[in-house]
Amino acid sequence: MQQIIVIHGGTTFQDYDKYLASLSDKKLHIDRFVYKPMWKDLLQQELGDDYQVLTPAMPNKTNARYEEWSLWFEHLSSLFDDEVILIGHSLGGIFLAKYLSERTLHVKIKATILIAAPYDDESDEDLTDFKMTSISDKLAEQAGKLVFVNGTNDPVVSQSEPLKYQKAVPSAAFISLPAPDHFMREKFPELTDLIRNTSTQE
């Protein structure tokens, strides 16, 4: 059975006052609170019984801290199988890129898929201690097949960000797709196909 680990996105703030301000100032719309399944919720159903999809909740995703996520991820990794496929979306993408660049996972990774991962551009929102400053060889060495998926019209992650990853990790694959929703969608067939194709490769 092919194991998949999905690390969700989140937000992070330079200081606690900015976080508190965001809680009181965020624009509200009723649709935001009506449950709508996302591709992360449906991935197990889409892939079927030959796959095991784990979607762990990372600590305080509305005011995330890299060290807290790292500590929890390291603890979670005791559940990971060899040949695991890691998927990170948005803040989850930059988290995996940074973590695998700095630390060594104790299992063999088959593939790492990073979706709409920022690098260091904070023009839209803070990245705080998640922000990339450099990428070590450890990322390419242990990530398995490394794939970046970015949006041609992503409203959150600028077009310059994948270029920075491309310069740092030229051996990775880069895929561009329309993404006016920052990949916050119900159906993501391109990802499902990518996982299936990757999982069957030797």
N, C-alpha and C positions, 0 to 999 in steps of 0.2 A: 504494500500500500504506500502510495506517495504522500508524504506529509508536506503540508503547506502552512506556513506561519505568516499571518497578515498583521502588520503593525499600522494602526490607524494614524491619522493626522491629529492636529491640535493647535493650540495657540500658546504663545509665551510672551512675557512682558518684561521690560527693562527693570521695573520696580513694582512693588505691591500697590502703590497708589494708582498706577496706570491700570492695573488689573481691576481694582475696585471701581475705577471710573468706567471701565468697559462693561461692568455688570450693571451699572445704572444708566449708561448712555446708549447701549446697544439698541439699534432700531428693531422693533418687534413687528412681526406679522404672523397672523394666526396660522398660516400654512407651515410655519417653522415648527409648530408643535403638533402637527398631524403626522402620525407615523407613516413613513414611506420607506419601504425596504431599499437598501443600497446594494450595489454589486458585492460588497463585503458580506452582507447577510445572505446572499443567494449563491455565493461561490460554491459551497458544498453541494447544493442542489444541482447547479449547472454542471459540475465536474463528475458527480456520481460516486458510487461506492468504492471505486478504486483509489480514491483520494481521501485524506483526512485533513480537513481545514480547521486550523486553530486561530481564533481571533481574540487574543488576550487584550484586556483593557489595561492601558498604560496609566501610570499614576497622574491624577489631576490633569487631564488633557486640556482644560481651559486655562491653566497657568503652569505649563509643563516646565520641568527642569531636567537638563540632560543627565546629571548624576543620578537623579531618582529613577529615570527611565533606564539608565545603564545598570543600576543595581537590580532592578526588577527583571530586566531582560536576561541578565546573567543567571538569576535564580530560575527563571522560566526555562532557560536553555537545558536544564536537567531533563526536560520532557522531550527534547528534540531528538529525532532519529538521524542517523547518517544519511546523506543524500537529500537532506531537507531542502525545500525551496522557500526562500525568504522573499516576502513582498512588503514594501513600505510605500505608503501613500502620503505625499506632502511632507509634513513634519516627520512622519514615520519614515519617509524616504531619506531625508537628510540624517535622521538618527542612525539608520542602518549604515549609511555611507561613512559616517564619522566613527561609529562603534567598530566597524570592521577594519577601518583604517588605523585604529588605535589599539584594539584588543584582539585576542585570538579566541575564536569559538572552538569548543572542544570536540565538535562533530564536523564531519565533512559536509560542505554545502554544495548542492548540485547546481543551484542557480540563485541569483539575487536580482529581483526585478524592482526598480525604483521608479515610482510613478509621480510625476510632477514634484520632484525633489528640488527645493531651493538650494542655493550654494552659500551665498553671502549677501545677496541683495535684500536690504531691509526697507526698501522704498514703500512696500505695501504693508508689511507688518514686522515686528521685532523677531529676531532669531536668537537673541541672547547667547547662551552657552552652547546652542546647537550649531551656531554659525561655523562654516568651514573656513579654515585658514590655509590648510594644505592637506594633501592626501598622500599617505605613505603607500609603499608597494604592497603592504599587507592586504589592502582592499582587493586588488586584482589577484593576489596570490591565493586568497581563501574564499572569495565570493563565488567561485564556480563560474558559470556563464553569467556575465554581468550585463544587464539590459536596462537602459534608461528609456522611459516612455514619457514624452512631454507633449504639451498641447500647443498647436500653432497659434491659438488665440486664447490662451489661459489668462483669466483676469487676475490671478494671484501670483503666478510665477512667470517672470519675464523671459523673453526669448534668449537673453544673454546667459541664463543659468546653465542650460545644457552644454553650451559652448565651453564653459569653464570646466565642467566634468570631462568633456571630450578632450580638452587639452591635458588634463591631469591623468585620465585613464583612456588613452587612445585605443586600447584593445577591446573596450566595451562596445556593445551594440547600442545604437540610438534609433528610436522610433518616434516619428512625429505624427500626431493625430489631432483632429479638431477637438477642442476642449473648452468651449465657452463656459462650461460648468465646473472647471477645475477637476474634472473626472468625478464629480459628485452626482453620480447617475445610478439608475437601477440596473440597466443592462450594460455589460462591458464584454461583448463577445470577442473583441480583439485580445483581451487579456486571457480569457478562457482558452482560446486557440493557442496563444503563446505558451501557457502553462502545459497544455497537452503536448505540444510539439517539443518543448524542453524536457518534459518528464520522460519522453520515449527515446531521447538521444542518449547515446552511451558516452 
